[in-house]
Amino acid sequence: MTNRRKFLEKSLIAGSAALITPFSSTQSHDIMPLKIENDDISLAQWALVQEIRDGKWKTLDFPRIAREVFDLNGIEFVNTLFEVPTVNYLNELKQRAADHNVDMVLIMVDAEGDGAEPTVELRRQFVINHQKWVDIAHYLGCHAIRTNCRGPEGADPGEVFNWAAESYSMLVDYARQAGIRIVIENHGGVSNDPDWMVRLFKELDSPYFGSYPDWRQPGPDFDNVEYLRKTIPYAFGQSYRNQPTEQQTLEMIRISQESGYKGWYGIESSGREAIHEGIRILRKYL
């Protein structure tokens, strides 16, 4: 297994921007990505998506919900739940996060294309679509955006690999200039194959690019423990979900700790009761 600490401590390469940077067209050096020293618990907005759909609260209320209801220090946004991300809106969101002493951790990006699109035009569009979320993440003080990489159904995995390597090389080149990490969550297709994913991380070999393991329930076609074991050396965050047993949660926490992982455990268990249970278990073992 790749030595995680060696991977994370590689020196950053300075160079001219291949794309316009999200904050200065004359910037010529990378920004060091935020270094996370400790484990902590964050709340993924998707865990309460039904409340938002029911009109009970909006994204601007998220910092207050995280602090007053769950007493958590971090929040993870979903881009499709932003009402209108104008600068005034983002400033208000920043102020509310500051008022409640809540860190804005990352933005989960959906509905903006796939990381392994089959044509050059679609791959370029994938990058363009995600650039605005890199910009917004940088403005809010997040450390990463989460992407999806499934690939077309039935496509050859080797060909899909080449498509993904092209897309993510472009996107990471843009994001590194703002110190924003690009992470992939296992959301089906090739992203469910840990060996395929590790090969992609090694191919790009960048401290701005990594995994975001989703602790989904184990199933006939998905071994969540083995997936975590293989991808955790490249993780810049995790999507925590309550496991069938508390013992399995403990096993997965130990895998994370033994790998040298330090960072956020983003609770994505659905509903307030499950979130509170997740907080109890994580605080017990972290």
C-alpha positions, -999 to +999 in steps of 0.1 A: +000+000+000+013+035-009+027+053+021+001+079+028+023+103+046+049+103+019+021+109-006+007+139+013+040+155+020+053+157-016+066+191-026+043+211-047+053+220-082+052+256-092+044+264-128+024+286-152-013+281-152-027+262-182-061+276-173-071+310-158-069+307-121-101+312-101-086+343-083-059+358-104-050+354-140-014+363-132-009+338-104+020+315-112+023+293-081+001+268-064-015+275-031-006+250-005-038+229+003-052+232+038-034+208+061-058+190+084-041+180+116-070+164+136-100+142+133-134+159+135-170+153+126-189+172+099-224+170+087-232+163+050-262+183+038-275+153+020-282+136+053-311+161+058-321+165+021-357+155+028-361+183+053-349+208+026-372+193+000-401+197+025-392+234+029-382+232+065-350+251+060-326+263+033-288+262+028-283+295+046-297+278+077-272+250+075-246+264+098-272+270+125-286+235+121-252+219+124-244+239+156-277+242+174-292+208+166-260+186+164-232+207+179-209+199+150-179+219+139-181+213+101-206+212+072-204+197+037-226+213+011-244+199-019-242+222-049-277+214-062-291+228-028-276+262-032-305+286-039-285+312-059-248+314-053-243+351-060-215+369-041-241+385-017-255+350-010-220+336-004-211+364+019-242+358+039-234+321+041-198+329+053-212+353+079-236+327+093-209+300+094-187+324+113-215+334+137-220+297+146-183+288+145-187+262+118-161+253+092-173+249+056-155+217+046-163+209+010-189+210-017-204+178-031-209+185-068-237+167-087-254+173-121-223+188-137-212+159-158-191+128-152-154+126-147-150+100-175-171+113-204-166+096-237-158+126-259-133+154-258-160+180-259-178+164-229-146+161-210-138+197-215-173+207-205-170+186-173-140+207-164-157+240-172-188+230-152-167+222-121-145+253-123-172+275-109-176+252-079-138+253-073-141+290-073-170+290-049-152+265-026-122+287-026-143+318-018-160+300+011-128+286+025-136+249+018-107+226+012-122+204-016-150+196-040-164+161-044-170+148-080-186+117-096-167+094-119-188+065-131-180+062-168-205+051-195-223+018-188-207-011-206-176+009-217-141-007-215-126+002-181-092+008-197-107+033-221-127+049-193-094+052-174-079+073-202-109+095-203-109+101-165-071+108-165-076+135-191-105+151-174-090+151-139-056+163-151-073+194-165-095+200-134-068+194-109-045+218-128-072+244-123-080+236-087-044+234-074-039+271-081-066+279-055-054+252-031-086+232-036-086+194-037-106+174-061-119+141-047-140+113-061-167+095-042-177+059-050-210+065-066-213+036-090-196+025-122-158+025-122-156+045-090-169+014-071-137-005-081-110+004-056-082-010-077-093+012-107-094+042-084-060+036-069-045+033-104-061+067-113-047+084-081-012+070-089-015+081-125-021+118-116+001+116-085-010+149-071-016+161-035-046+179-048-064+148-060-077+119-040-106+098-028-137+104-007-147+069+005-184+065+011-191+040+039-221+026+021-237-006+034-219-037+022-237-056-006-232-085-031-212-062-054-196-038-029-173-046+000-171-013+019-144-024+043-121-035+015-129-004-005-119+018+025-088-002+031-075+003-004-085+040-010-080+055+025-043+063+018-056+088-008-085+101+012-091+138+018-124+132+036-149+104+042-187+100+039-196+083+071-227+061+074-238+040+103-229+004+098-250-027+105-231-030+138-211-007+160-182-032+158-179-027+120-178+011+124-150+006+149-132-016+124-134+010+097-123+038+121-093+017+130-085+012+093-086+050+089-064+057+119-038+030+111-035+044+076-024+078+090-057+095+080-065+127+098-095+147+088-132+150+087-158+122+090-188+136+072-220+121+085-243+112+056-267+089+075-302+098+067-324+117+092-318+133+126-320+101+146-294+084+125-272+115+126-273+116+164-264+079+165-235+085+141-222+113+163-225+091+194-204+063+178-178+086+163-173+105+195-169+073+214-142+059+192-124+090+178 
